[in-house]
Amino acid sequence: MTAMTLTFDAVSEATPGPKWAARWARSWPAYEPWFVARGGDAGPSRAECRSAIADHMPELLATYDRLCALAGGGDRAARFLSTWCPPQYLGGCSLAALSDGTDVRLVRNYDLSPDLNEGLMLHTAWTGRRVMGMVEFLWGLSDGINDAGLSIALAYGGRTQTGRGFGITTILRYVLETCDTVEQALAVLDRVPSHMAYNVVIADAGGDTASVELSPGGGARRMPQAIATNHQSDGSQPDRPAFTRTHERHGHLRGLRAAPRTLSHHFRRAPLLQDRYTAGFGTLFTAAYDPRALTLELTLPEGTWSQSLDDFRDGQRVVTYLSGTADDVGKGQPDWTAAARIDWTQVANDYAAGQGRAIETYLPA
């Protein structure tokens, strides 16, 4: 078996400051060449990006400006942080929310390569509201909870089509910064456009749950159950369905009978649990949110890390992942374990010269 590691950090910082700036300094050297190589410099101008936030998410504008300043004030960093019409990015994930009148839970599996996740659990009060969740793109969220008990999580919608909109992780941040209930969150998701197809599951402290499918460029379709994997119901063909097993996982969730408090245990078993880390599709963590207790239980291969909005503790965990199907590599799927050895400067130079190739071709042998 092949072993891979990922370091998880838990960080609390009420307002953007030195802790966030340190994280930016650590992560931007990897993000910048990715952004350039994926065509980020050909995207909207800095002014257009800031204007999009002012138009769609005005409550986040002051936070965005503060983060840009902490990032050094550069043009490229500001456009990256806006996530307005960003480059494509993909992922996996299974989601479900359950409520029985007494308990409510939102649970997600995050499925990807350990090389491609930030491993950052962030606790903030950037707009005066406390928010806790798992970070992507330095300030967006793949899942999280706020002090009203509203919980939310995303899953890739299965197709690479793009439209004019925001990166979904910034939209989730905005929902948690401004909404108290599922109904309020749904209104935001109707209004704020996503740049790609994503599936979102929501739960609140009152026991309401919902699932929506977001379309590239805007539009949100309500779904009958608060579950999601990596395809949508519009008849579109999902990306690599046999590899992601999206239909199998969705069918399992449709038929699942569980109490909210035991939901996370089902996510740690097949077919929801994935172990193909060397092929880029393994469950990095299971996040279980309790909207009433305002807690997060992050289940990792080596145990559970419990956090609370009321009693958040900074800390670090180094996690080892063992791939159960290493021979998936080489069967049409890139071995993303080598991504850390890509010469990203060369990638950026090639794209600048109009000689860019698919990122997979830069993977070292």
C-alpha positions as CSV (number, residue, x, y, z in Angstrom):
1,M,0.0,0.0,0.0
2,T,1.1,3.6,-0.7
3,A,1.1,6.0,2.3
4,M,0.3,9.7,1.9
5,T,0.1,12.4,4.6
6,L,-1.8,15.6,5.1
7,T,-1.4,18.1,8.0
8,F,-4.6,19.6,9.4
9,D,-4.4,22.9,11.3
10,A,-7.2,24.3,13.5
11,V,-6.8,28.1,13.6
12,S,-9.0,30.7,15.4
13,E,-8.7,34.4,14.5
14,A,-11.6,36.7,15.0
15,T,-10.6,39.3,12.4
16,P,-8.2,38.8,9.5
17,G,-4.7,39.3,10.9
18,P,-1.3,37.7,11.3
19,K,-2.5,34.1,11.5
20,W,-4.3,34.5,8.1
21,A,-1.4,36.3,6.6
22,A,0.9,33.5,7.7
23,R,-1.3,31.0,6.0
24,W,-1.4,33.1,2.8
25,A,2.4,33.3,2.8
26,R,2.5,29.5,3.1
27,S,-0.1,28.7,0.4
28,W,0.2,31.4,-2.2
29,P,3.5,30.2,-3.7
30,A,1.6,27.0,-4.8
31,Y,-1.7,28.7,-5.7
32,E,-0.2,31.5,-7.8
33,P,1.3,29.3,-10.6
34,W,-1.9,27.1,-10.6
35,F,-3.9,30.3,-11.1
36,V,-1.7,31.5,-13.9
37,A,-1.5,28.0,-15.6
38,R,-5.2,27.7,-15.6
39,G,-5.7,31.0,-17.3
40,G,-6.5,33.2,-14.3
41,D,-4.6,36.2,-15.8
42,A,-7.0,36.2,-18.7
43,G,-10.0,36.5,-16.5
44,P,-11.8,39.6,-15.3
45,S,-9.9,42.7,-14.1
46,R,-9.3,43.5,-10.5
47,A,-11.9,46.3,-10.7
48,E,-14.4,43.9,-12.2
49,C,-13.8,41.3,-9.5
50,R,-14.3,43.8,-6.7
51,S,-17.4,45.2,-8.3
52,A,-18.8,41.7,-8.5
53,I,-18.4,41.3,-4.8
54,A,-19.9,44.7,-4.2
55,D,-22.9,43.9,-6.4
56,H,-23.6,40.3,-5.1
57,M,-22.1,40.1,-1.7
58,P,-21.7,43.6,-0.3
59,E,-21.5,42.4,3.3
60,L,-18.2,40.7,2.4
61,L,-16.6,43.7,0.7
62,A,-14.7,45.0,3.8
63,T,-13.4,41.5,4.6
64,Y,-12.3,41.0,1.0
65,D,-10.4,44.4,1.0
66,R,-8.8,43.5,4.3
67,L,-7.6,40.1,3.0
68,C,-6.3,41.7,-0.2
69,A,-4.2,44.1,1.9
70,L,-2.9,41.2,4.1
71,A,-2.0,39.4,0.9
72,G,0.3,42.3,-0.2
73,G,-2.2,44.3,-2.2
74,G,-1.2,42.8,-5.6
75,D,-3.4,42.7,-8.6
76,R,-3.2,38.9,-9.2
77,A,-3.8,38.1,-5.5
78,A,-6.9,40.3,-5.4
79,R,-8.4,38.6,-8.5
80,F,-7.6,35.2,-7.1
81,L,-9.2,36.0,-3.7
82,S,-12.4,37.4,-5.4
83,T,-13.1,34.0,-7.0
84,W,-15.1,35.8,-9.6
85,C,-15.0,33.7,-12.8
86,P,-12.1,31.6,-11.5
87,P,-10.4,28.7,-13.3
88,Q,-12.1,25.3,-13.2
89,Y,-11.6,23.1,-10.2
90,L,-13.1,19.7,-9.5
91,G,-13.6,17.3,-6.6
92,G,-15.7,14.5,-5.2
93,C,-17.8,14.3,-2.0
94,S,-21.0,12.8,-0.6
95,L,-23.5,14.9,1.5
96,A,-26.6,14.3,3.6
97,A,-28.6,16.1,6.2
98,L,-31.1,14.4,8.5
99,S,-33.6,15.8,11.1
100,D,-36.0,13.8,13.2
101,G,-37.6,16.5,15.3
102,T,-35.1,16.0,18.2
103,D,-31.7,15.9,16.5
104,V,-30.4,17.3,13.2
105,R,-27.1,16.6,11.5
106,L,-25.3,17.6,8.3
107,V,-22.5,15.1,7.3
108,R,-20.1,15.2,4.4
109,N,-17.3,13.1,3.0
110,Y,-14.5,15.1,1.3
111,D,-13.0,13.0,-1.4
112,L,-9.8,14.0,-3.2
113,S,-6.0,13.5,-3.1
114,P,-4.3,14.5,0.1
115,D,-1.9,16.6,-2.0
116,L,-4.8,18.9,-3.1
117,N,-6.5,19.9,0.1
118,E,-5.5,22.8,2.4
119,G,-6.2,20.9,5.6
120,L,-7.3,24.1,7.4
121,M,-10.1,24.3,9.9
122,L,-10.8,28.0,10.5
123,H,-12.8,29.8,13.3
124,T,-13.6,33.4,12.6
125,A,-15.8,36.4,13.4
126,W,-15.0,38.4,10.3
127,T,-18.3,40.2,10.0
128,G,-19.2,40.0,13.6
129,R,-20.7,36.5,13.2
130,R,-18.9,33.4,14.4
131,V,-18.2,30.9,11.6
132,M,-16.3,27.6,11.7
133,G,-15.5,25.3,8.8
134,M,-13.1,23.7,6.4
135,V,-11.3,26.2,4.2
136,E,-10.6,26.3,0.5
137,F,-9.0,29.0,-1.5
138,L,-7.7,30.6,1.7
139,W,-11.0,32.1,2.8
140,G,-13.9,30.1,1.2
141,L,-15.4,27.1,2.8
142,S,-16.2,23.6,1.5
143,D,-18.4,23.1,4.6
144,G,-19.1,25.0,7.8
145,I,-21.5,26.2,10.5
146,N,-22.3,29.6,12.0
147,D,-23.5,30.8,15.4
148,A,-27.1,30.6,14.4
149,G,-26.6,26.9,13.8
150,L,-26.9,27.1,10.0
151,S,-24.7,24.4,8.4
152,I,-23.8,24.0,4.8
153,A,-21.6,21.8,2.5
154,L,-20.8,21.4,-1.2
155,A,-20.2,18.7,-3.7
156,Y,-18.9,19.0,-7.3
157,G,-21.8,18.8,-9.7
158,G,-20.1,16.5,-12.1
159,R,-19.4,18.6,-15.2
160,T,-16.8,21.1,-16.3
161,Q,-19.0,23.7,-18.0
162,T,-18.4,27.2,-16.6
163,G,-20.4,30.5,-16.6
164,R,-20.1,33.9,-15.1
165,G,-20.2,33.5,-11.3
166,F,-18.3,33.0,-8.1
167,G,-16.3,30.1,-6.9
168,I,-18.7,28.0,-4.8
169,T,-16.5,28.2,-1.7
170,T,-16.9,31.9,-1.5
171,I,-20.7,31.6,-1.8
172,L,-20.7,29.2,1.1
173,R,-18.7,31.7,3.1
174,Y,-21.2,34.4,2.2
175,V,-24.2,32.2,3.2
176,L,-22.8,31.5,6.7
177,E,-21.8,35.2,7.2
178,T,-25.3,36.5,6.4
179,C,-28.0,33.8,6.9
180,D,-29.7,32.2,9.9
181,T,-32.0,29.6,8.3
182,V,-32.3,27.2,5.4
183,E,-34.8,29.5,3.7
184,Q,-32.5,32.5,3.9
185,A,-29.7,30.4,2.5
186,L,-31.8,29.2,-0.4
187,A,-32.6,32.8,-1.3
188,V,-28.9,33.6,-1.5
189,L,-28.2,30.5,-3.6
190,D,-31.0,31.6,-5.9
191,R,-29.5,35.1,-6.3
192,V,-25.7,34.6,-6.3
193,P,-24.4,32.8,-9.4
194,S,-21.9,29.9,-9.2
195,H,-19.3,29.6,-11.9
196,M,-19.7,25.8,-12.1
197,A,-22.2,23.1,-11.4
198,Y,-22.3,22.3,-7.7
199,N,-24.7,20.5,-5.3
200,V,-25.3,22.1,-1.9
201,V,-26.9,20.6,1.2
202,I,-28.1,22.8,4.1
203,A,-29.4,22.3,7.6
204,D,-30.4,24.7,10.4
205,A,-31.0,24.6,14.2
206,G,-34.8,24.5,13.6
207,G,-34.5,21.2,11.9
208,D,-35.0,22.3,8.3
209,T,-32.9,20.7,5.7
210,A,-32.6,21.2,1.9
211,S,-30.5,20.2,-1.1
212,V,-30.1,22.3,-4.3
213,E,-28.3,21.9,-7.6
214,L,-26.5,25.0,-8.8
215,S,-26.1,25.6,-12.5
216,P,-23.1,27.3,-14.1
217,G,-23.8,31.1,-14.4
218,G,-26.7,31.0,-12.0
219,G,-29.8,29.1,-11.1
220,A,-30.7,26.7,-8.3
221,R,-32.9,23.6,-8.5
222,R,-34.5,22.2,-5.3
223,M,-34.1,18.5,-4.8
224,P,-36.5,16.1,-3.0
225,Q,-34.0,14.8,-0.5
226,A,-31.2,16.6,1.4
227,I,-28.5,14.4,-0.2
228,A,-25.9,14.9,-2.9
229,T,-23.0,13.3,-4.7
230,N,-21.3,14.2,-8.0
231,H,-24.0,14.4,-10.7
232,Q,-27.2,16.4,-11.3
233,S,-30.8,15.6,-12.3
234,D,-30.9,17.6,-15.5
235,G,-29.8,14.7,-17.7
236,S,-26.3,15.9,-18.1
237,Q,-23.5,13.3,-18.3
238,P,-21.3,13.5,-15.1
239,D,-17.6,13.5,-15.4
240,R,-16.1,9.9,-15.0
241,P,-19.2,8.4,-13.3
242,A,-17.7,4.9,-13.1
243,F,-14.6,6.2,-11.5
244,T,-16.3,8.4,-8.9
245,R,-19.2,5.9,-8.3
246,T,-21.5,8.9,-8.0
247,H,-24.7,7.0,-8.9
248,E,-23.8,4.1,-6.5
249,R,-23.2,6.5,-3.7
250,H,-26.4,8.5,-4.4
251,G,-28.5,5.4,-4.5
252,H,-27.1,4.3,-1.2
253,L,-27.9,7.7,0.4
254,R,-31.4,7.6,-1.0
255,G,-32.1,4.3,0.7
256,L,-30.3,5.1,3.9
257,R,-32.3,4.8,7.1
258,A,-30.4,6.3,10.1
259,A,-30.9,8.5,13.0
260,P,-29.2,11.9,12.7
261,R,-26.8,11.2,15.6
262,T,-25.5,8.0,13.8
263,L,-25.4,9.4,10.3
264,S,-21.6,10.0,10.3
265,H,-21.0,6.3,11.0
266,H,-22.6,5.4,7.7
267,F,-20.2,7.8,5.9
268,R,-17.2,5.8,7.2
269,R,-18.3,2.7,5.4
270,A,-18.5,1.6,1.7
271,P,-19.8,2.7,-0.7
272,L,-19.5,6.2,0.7
273,L,-16.0,5.8,2.1
274,Q,-13.3,6.0,-0.6
275,D,-9.7,4.8,-0.3
276,R,-8.2,5.5,-3.7
277,Y,-5.9,8.2,-2.5
278,T,-3.2,7.5,-5.1
279,A,-5.8,7.8,-7.9
280,G,-6.9,11.2,-6.5
281,F,-10.2,10.0,-5.0
282,G,-10.0,9.1,-1.3
283,T,-12.0,10.3,1.7
284,L,-9.8,12.8,3.5
285,F,-12.3,13.5,6.3
286,T,-15.9,13.1,7.4
287,A,-17.3,16.3,8.8
288,A,-20.4,16.0,11.0
289,Y,-22.1,19.3,12.0
290,D,-24.7,19.6,14.8
291,P,-26.7,22.8,14.2
292,R,-28.1,22.8,17.7
293,A,-24.9,22.1,19.7
294,L,-22.9,24.3,17.3
295,T,-20.2,21.6,17.0
296,L,-18.1,19.9,14.3
297,E,-16.8,16.4,14.6
298,L,-14.0,15.8,12.0
299,T,-13.4,12.1,11.6
300,L,-10.0,11.2,10.2
301,P,-8.4,7.8,9.6
302,E,-6.7,8.1,13.0
303,G,-9.7,9.3,15.1
304,T,-12.2,12.1,15.6
305,W,-11.3,15.8,16.2
306,S,-14.1,17.6,18.0
307,Q,-14.5,21.3,17.9
308,S,-17.2,23.8,19.0
309,L,-18.0,27.4,18.1
310,D,-18.2,28.1,21.8
311,D,-14.9,26.4,22.7
312,F,-12.7,26.2,19.6
313,R,-9.1,25.1,20.3
314,D,-6.1,25.7,18.0
315,G,-4.2,22.6,17.1
316,Q,-2.6,20.4,14.5
317,R,-3.0,16.7,13.4
318,V,-0.8,14.9,10.9
319,V,-2.8,12.2,9.1
320,T,-1.6,9.2,7.2
321,Y,-3.7,7.8,4.4
322,L,-3.2,4.2,3.0
323,S,-4.5,3.7,-0.5
324,G,-6.5,0.5,-0.9
325,T,-6.4,0.5,-4.7
326,A,-3.1,1.8,-5.8
327,D,-3.4,-0.1,-9.1
328,D,-6.1,2.4,-10.2
329,V,-3.2,4.7,-11.1
330,G,-2.2,4.2,-14.7
331,K,-5.7,3.1,-15.8
332,G,-6.7,6.4,-17.2
333,Q,-6.4,8.4,-14.0
334,P,-3.5,10.7,-13.2
335,D,-1.3,9.9,-10.3
336,W,-1.7,13.1,-8.4
337,T,0.6,12.0,-5.6
338,A,3.4,13.4,-7.9
339,A,1.7,16.9,-8.0
340,A,4.0,18.3,-5.3
341,R,6.9,17.7,-7.7
342,I,5.5,19.7,-10.6
343,D,7.7,22.6,-11.7
344,W,4.9,25.2,-11.5
345,T,7.1,28.0,-12.7
346,Q,7.7,26.1,-16.0
347,V,3.9,25.5,-16.2
348,A,3.3,29.3,-15.9
349,N,6.0,30.1,-18.4
350,D,4.6,27.7,-20.9
351,Y,1.1,29.2,-20.6
352,A,2.4,32.7,-20.8
353,A,4.2,31.8,-24.1
354,G,1.0,30.2,-25.5
355,Q,2.5,26.7,-25.2
356,G,0.5,25.4,-22.2
357,R,-0.4,21.7,-22.0
358,A,-2.9,19.8,-19.9
359,I,-1.7,19.9,-16.3
360,E,-1.6,16.1,-16.1
361,T,1.2,16.0,-18.7
362,Y,3.5,17.9,-16.3
363,L,3.3,15.2,-13.7
364,P,6.8,13.7,-13.2
365,A,7.3,10.1,-14.2
